[in-house]
Amino acid sequence: MIKVASYNMRKAIGTDRRRMPERTLEVLREIDADIIALQECDRRLGERAGVIPLNMLDEHSPWAAVPVAMRAQSMGWHGNALLVRKGAIIAEPHRIEIPALEPRGAVRADVTTGGVTIRVVGMHLDLSGLWRRKQANAILRELDGCAPHLPCVLMGDLNEWTPQSGCLRDFARDHRFADTGPSFHARRPIGRLDRIMVSPALRIVEAGVHHSAAARKASDHLPIWAVLDAS
């Protein structure tokens, strides 16, 4: 079994308007996933440093960041990062260029953990439905061109409010959605903006939204998670 999670951490700025990276790490430790896709993990200006300092991640967490950053102090690319449990084997870390009006991107890597190798994609899609569909199709084309074909997990903030339409319909052609539930807004979640999607080779055993007291304060999104069986 592999536990995955996705979290728009809002640059560690909570609903109390305080930036507390240690609180974000607390939430991640509560979830205790093997693989985590983060969105809004880096600052947008200057050196675009990771909001969770890399030394803090190294010293106070069981995870390491997949090496997709272009800047020394960044954790991810365009705010997207993948964390994997220390000891996992990382192969083919890659930045995915997607069409966008504002800086957007996606990241992927092949991760071996628990004797199973899966291809993982983290993303944060546009606010515009037209651009979301273009971005979704760019990501799907990227996966179609990858060899060898592996079981895939796609995770992130899709910014899609309308069920079963737009980019959700595009992803649903070849992937199933984990029934995690609404994750936005953290204080009163009604929107399923955050999604976990898997290829047919993976079975979704369990899924949900993490509703702890810390999670309700740490970001305007709640984290989502799923337990997957690749056997």
Buried (B, 14 or more C-beta within 10 A) or exposed (E): EBBBBBBBBBBBBBBEEEEBBEBBBBBBEBBEBBBBBBBBBBBEEEEBBBBBBBEBBEEBBBBBBBEBBEEEBBBBBBBBBBBBBEEBEBEEBBBBEBEBEEEBBBBBBBBBBEEBBBBBBBBBBBEBBEBBBBBBBBBBEBBEEBEEEBBBBBBBBBBBEEEEEBBBBBBEEBBBBBEBBBBBBBEEBEEBBBBBBBBEEBBBEEBBBBEBEBBBBBBBBBBBBBBBEBE
